Amino acid sequence: MKPYIAGMTWGWTGVRGTWNTPEADQSMELMKEKLHVNWTAISFGALQDHPQATEIRYYDEPTVTDEEVRSAIAKAKELGLKVCLKPVVNCQDGTWRAHINFFDYDVPCEPKWSQWFASYNRFILHYAKIAEETGCEMLCIGCEMVQTDRREQEWRNLIAEVRSVYSGIITYNCDKYQEDRVKWWDAVDVISSSGYYPFDNWEEQLNRIEPVVKQFNKPFFFMEAGCPSRDGSQYIPNDWGLVGGPDEDAQVLFYDSMFGACDKRGWVEGFMLWDWPAKLYNPEDAAKNDDYCMYGKKAESVVRAYYSTKTK
């Protein structure tokens, strides 16, 4: 898969009214300038009420409008970036999307997988058409949908439908520790996952993932990977709610260990790091910011130096 994906996720969570602004344009410009990225995942969330709801309201607030999505893609293209469009479903009640789940066998008067996938397919196909019209090089058809992963036939059916309207690269972003559990990797073009592994556990996890990549003979990259600049986050980088003070060195330690381990594995073909918001904090506030974005922090130069070697 060429070129190497030296990427960053931009715009999360895609709140209506925040993308088509001067601040958003400046954010994307700074992302390219500061990190030397060649790809971006333009990512946004749409809501269903709770994990057993069957309607995804991608057309309602707070989800960004189609105009905003097109505007962000156009800006990325103007900057010379390749684009992965990444629509994601979230639960309005705050439950993580990995817990969206239904009975495997239909029960009268209970919500059903067939109802949910009918809505999810409409959601993904809507943005697949936009991805095709705007020339997005890649489309991510799902993110960390752990309980849905076992519904192999429904995912295969969705991918076939997407291919009828979208001609680019299709990937699915499985959750951490799930790379060897998805049975339908042969249906996508690229395998991708969320690389939120403890800084001292990368070798073990890469040893586990490598046979999957070899079995399916597909390109692989980390569709998400990152760490908050917070004390202790290098041990549990997926825990965005971890209690701790700002700590830029924790973030640096994570990136140094991740890049070092993955550099020894030729089959890891890049990263779409997490994440770079549409509205940045002031650079003078970087030392107090303890979130994933590395703008103005020590890790910014770590990422820039690493990506610069990959995008020569």
N, C-alpha and C positions, 0 to 999 in steps of 0.2 A: 504494500500500500504506500504509494508515493504521492506527495512528499511526506516526510515524517511529520506527525501531528504534534506540533509545538503549540498547543492550544490553551485557551482559557474560556470558562463558562461566563457568559455576560448576561446581565439583566434580571436575574432571579430576584423576586418571584414573578415579575411581569405585572406589576400593578398598573391598572388603567390610568393613563394620564402622565406616566413617568418616563415613557420611552421616546416620544417624538418631541424632544426638548433640547435646547442648547446644552444643558447639563449632561444629558445622555450622550449627545454627540461628542462632547469633550471627554466623557468617561471612556468611550470606545477608542478615541484617538490616543488617550494616555495609556490605555491598555496595550495598544500596539507599540507605542513609543517606549514604554518602561520595561516591557517584557519580551519584546522581539517575537511576538506570536505570529504564526502564519495561518492559524485556524481559530475560529471561535464557535462555541456552542451557544446559540441564541435560545435561551431557555425561559420558560414561563409556566405557571401553574393554572389549572382550571379546577373547579371545585365540584365535588359531590358532597351531599350533606354529612354522611357518616360511612363507615366501612361496608355497611350492607345496603346502602342506597344504590339505585340502578340508573340514575340520570346524572350525566356529567354536563354541567352548565357552562360550557366553554364560551358561550355567546353573551354571558352576563358579566357585570362587574363582580369582582375586581379584575378579572382577566383582561389583559391588553386587547385592544381592538385589532382587527385584521390590518387596518391602516398602519397601526403602530408596528406590527410584526413586519409588514412590508418595508416600512421606513428603516427599521433596524437592520434588516437584511441588505437594503440598498446602501446604508452607511458602511457596513462591513465590506461590501463589494467595492465601494469607493476607496476604501483603505487597502485594497488588495488582499483581503482575507478570504480564505475558503470558509464555508458556512455549513455547520450542522444545525438543522432546526430541531429543537427538542421540546415538544409539548409534553407536559407532565400533569397527571391527575393528583390532586390532594383532597383530603377530607376536611370539610369546614369545621368539624368538631375538634380538630387537632390531632386525631389519630393518624399515625404514620401510614402511608399508602401501602406498605408491605402487609398490612393487616386486612386489606380488602379481601373478602372471602365469602363464599356461599356453600350450601350443601352440594356435595358431589352428585347426589341424586335428587331430582326435583321433588319437592314436597308442596302440596296444594296450599295456597295462601301464604307461602314464604317467597322472599325474593330469590331470583334464579340467576345462575351464570349466563344463561341465554339472554336475559334482559340486560344484564350489565354489559356483556360484550357487544350487544347491538348498539348501545349508547357509546361504548368506548370506540367501536369501529367508526361510527359517524364522526367522533371527535378526531381521531387520528387521520381519517381520510380527508377531512376538511383541511387540515394543515399539510397533508401530503400534496394536495393540489396546489396550495400556495408555494410549497417547496419546489414543485416542478415549474410553476410559472415564473418564479424568481431566480431559478438556477442554483438552488442550494445543492452543494455537492453531496450532502449526506442528510439522512433523516433518521432520528432515533425514535423508535415506535413505542418505547416504554422505559420506565425507570424504576428499578428496585421494587418490582411488583411480586414480592416473594411468594405469596399465597396463590397468585395466578399462574406462576411458572409451570405448575403441574398440568395446566389445561392446554396440553400440547396441540390438540386439533384446532382449538379456537385461535391460538396464535398462528398456526400455519394458515388457517383461512384468512386471517387479517393480513398476513404478509402477502398472500396471493392477491388480495384486493388492492393493497397498496401498490403492488407492482403494476397493476392495471392503469394507475394514474401517475405514478412517479418512476422516473428512469434512473435516479441516482443510487448512491450507496445506502443500503438499509442496515441498521444495527439495532441491537437491543442492549440496554444498560442493566445488567443483572446487579443484584446487591453484592456487597462483600461476602465472602465465604460461600457464594452460590455458583461460582463458575462451573463446578463439576456436577451440578445438580440439574441444570437446564438440558433437556433432551433434544431440543429442536434447533440447535445451533446451525445445523446444515441448511436451514431455510433462510438465514440471513447472510449478508455479504461479509460482515465483520463482527467478531465477538468483542464485546466491551463490558467493563464492570466498574464498580466503585471501589477504588483502592484506598480505603481508609484503614490501613493496617498499622499496628503498633510499630514504631520506628525500629525496634529491635527484632521484628518478626518477619521482615520482608523476604528473607531467603526461604524460610519455611513455606510461606504462602506462594511464592513464585514456583517452588518445587511442586506444589499441589496443582497449580494452574497449568503448568507446561504440558502435561499429558493431554489435557483437554484441547489445547491449541493444536497439538500434533494429531490427535484423533480426528478432529474435524477439518484439519488442514485449511484453516481460515486465518486471515490477518487478525491481530489482537491489539487493542490499546485500552488504556484506562479512561473511560468516559467521564469519570469523576475521580479526583484525588486531591487531598488537601488537609490542612491542619490549622486550627485556630492558633493565634499568637497568645496563648494562655497557659499558665502554669499547669503542667501535667498533661496537656493535650497531646503531646507526642506519644503517650501510652494508649490513649483512646481518642484518636482524631475524629471519629464519627460523632462524638458526644458534644454537640454544639451548646448544650446546656451545662457543661461541666463548671463547677464552682472553682474559681481561681483568679488570681490577679493577672494583669497583662504580662506576657513573657515572650518577647520576640525570639529569644534563643530556642525556645521549645519548637517554634515553627521552623526555624533554620535547621535544627537537628532532624526533624521529620523529613524535610526536603533533601537534605544531604544524604540521609540514609536511603530514601526511596530512589533518588536518581542514581546513587552509587550501585545499589542492588540491581536495578532494572537495566543499567548500562551494560551489565554482563550478560544480559539475555537478549539476543538479537531479535527474538520474536515479539518483544514489547515494542510496538511501533509508534508510541507516543502517549500523550496525556491531554486531557481537556480539564485543566485544573479547576478547582472550586475555591472561590468564585469572585467575580468582579461586578459590583452593583452598577446600575444605571446612574445612580447619583452617589458620587464618592464623598467620603468625609474630607475635611480639610487636611492637607498634608501635615500641618503643625499638630494635628490631633492623633497622628498615627501611633505614637507611643502609648496612648491611652486606649486605642482600639484593640479589642481582644478577639476579633472575629477572623474569618478565613481570609478575607482580602489582604494582600500583602503590599498594597499601595503605600509607599513611603516607609516601609519597614525593612529590616535587614534581609528578609527572605526575598524581597523584590530583586535584589542584586544577585541572589543565588539562582533564581529562576531565569533572570535575564542572561547570566553567564552560561547557564546550561543550554537554554534555547538558542543562544547565539552560535553554539557549536553545532547545533542540529539544523540550522537554517542557512548555513553558508552556501 
